[in-house]
Each structure stands twice: as structure tokens, then as C-alpha cells.
Amino acid sequence: MKFYIGELTDELNDFFGTGSIASHEGFPVNTFSELQEQMARLSCLNKSSVLYYRGQKRDYKAEGSKKSSFYPTIYRGRLTSDEKERRWHQLDYASKKLVEYLPSANLKSSLKLIERKNLLQWSILQHYEVVPTPLIDVTQSLRVACSFALMDNPVGEGEDRAYVYAFALPYVNHRISIDSEEYLTTIRLLSVAPPEARRPYHQEGFLVGEDFIQKDYVAKEELDLNNRLVAKFTIPKNDSFWNIESKMKKSVLYPENDVVENVCNRIREEVNRVFTHSGEHNISDYISTPEFMSFISHWITIENVLRAVSGKQNDTKTPISNIIKEVPLTESLRKRLLNTNRIRNIVVHDPTKFKPYMASIMKDVATLEYDLKTEVGW
């Protein structure tokens, strides 16, 4: 993303001086109304952009740097090639599971766009903190940002203040706005998530990423949202900050009975099970292989076809083995499906056991998908 030089008030210019604002301490404000006034002045001075906010308990710095850092979660840390592959495979796996499981939530809205667009899948997975993604959360609500900064945030030794940041981003004209001049993608979560997703309505969330998102990069620092940082503030960790204003309670920001959250919790648990192993082997040696991911992809398609043919596409409680037994199939195909399902259960619960089955699985699973579709007329 392109570096943005923001316009500051005289007061903030005197405080931050020269150099990167990300390298400085935050400007201290003591009340919410005072912070509102500061943001109002900044908005007026930076008319060509819109201010978005982010609240944090701490001022996180990139490794080996003194600058505030806001990398999307998938790029954070000093990544080995194995870890990078692992994170992207997690994202791919979770995205497929989101498309597979969302119909079980009995949503009234259409899911066709979410099924086709990775950006929308990533937005939901990021907002519900399922897996690392190439997007980062911000909000247009200053009250939301401050509430996050002070949520579950007791005063600690030397840590009596939290942080609120203001970023300048291009004006959003659509629910997904891609600005090729500023190298930015901005997604209005409220416009892309199913209406039954309650959290986005309360958090007024937006997601930000590169205009062209990819696994590999030339200059990692270009992925850091600190390139758009206009100002950094500190606020006190006590109720006096709100004065006569009211903070947003945790129960409001994280509302109960959110059916999309329930789906995301299920995916998170499955991802943790598939991509975590306590044995002596490095799990990424297994899950990062194209063979493993190919098998998972083929089997997800097979399950979707079977559930659709049986009329149980919204029923995720009935074991797929039961559906295989119920659907009218030739006995030879049924046996192949049951055998592959048995192997699937083994490798999903412990991917390190995938290797002994690799040859037989890869020989059959693609053919199995084709034969199933042919036999049921899919």
C-alpha cells in the first residue's frame, strides 16, 4: 500500500515532530470527548481521505523495529517458508469449510457471492478470528475502537494507557473498493456478510488489504497498515476517560446467538485439529503438500454432492457414512466411498498418517469424484 503523509494540527505537529509517526509515542488524551475533537480536526484537514480507527491494548512493534506495526495476521512475524505455506493452506482449508458449513446455519440470504469470492470468505474468517488472513480489521466508529482498546484491559505496572490509531484510507464507493492508485482494498463488512452475522453490525467493521493480494511479496513493509497512519493517541485505562459518554460493553461488541459465529467456531476447532499435532514430526511437512490439500479438496466436493443428492445439504449432523449408505448407488461405488471416508477420518484427525495412504488415495480420489458425479447425474 502506498505511503500516506497526513495533515496534522499545529498541536500534533509540535508533538510528533519530524519522522514517521509510527516511531513516536502516542499523543495523550484523557477523555473521549477530547479524542473526538482531535479526530474531527484531523478529518477536516485530510479531506481527500476517510479516517478509520483501531484500538489496541498495547503498541505492537514489528520485530527489530521501533515503529508501530499493523500487518495482516497472515504476514505477521518472521516467517519460514514452511510456516508461510502452512498459514495459506489453513486459509484455503477454512475458506472451503466456510462455504460448506454456512448453509447449515439456515440463512435466509443468498450465499452465492460468498461461495465465489475469496475476499468475502477471508473477510468473515478474519472478523471472527478463525485463521490468519491477508486482511486487517479497522472501524469507522471511534467509540468501538476505544471500547476495544479498554476491553478486559486492567491497569498493569507501566501500562496504564491503551492506544487508539487513525488511518487515512480512500473513499469507499462500493462494498468492495479496490484502489489501484493507492494499492489498497477496502471491504465494508456490513455489506458482504450475511445479515444473520450480528457482530459486524455492532462493530461497524471494515477490512483492509493490498489491491492485489498474493502469498509472496517483494517488500514486506508495503503490507503494513502503518503506511496509512495519520496519528497515534494514548488513552487512560479507567472509567474517567468516558466521562459522561458511555462505552460499548463486551456483550454488545460480541453479541450472543450469532449463527455465523457458531459456524466459524466449528471451523476454528476443525482447523486446529487438522493443522496441529503434538508428535515429533512437523505438521507442515504433511499438510503443506499438494497431495494432502488435493485430497481434502476432492473429498469436500464428494461430500457436497452426496448431501445435495440426498436432500441433506443443510444437515451437517448426519455422518457422511450414513448418507453414503442411503443414497442409491452401485455397490462397488458405495464400497469405494466408504473406504475413502474411513481413510479421510484417519488423515484429518492425524495428518501424519497420510503418507502410508498417499499412493492409493491419490490414485482413486479424483476418479471417485468423477464416477460419483457421473452415476448420480451431477
Order of alpha helices (4+ residues) and beta strands (2+ residues): alpha-beta-alpha-beta-alpha-alpha-alpha-beta-alpha-beta-beta-beta-alpha-alpha-beta-beta-alpha-alpha-alpha-alpha-alpha-alpha-alpha
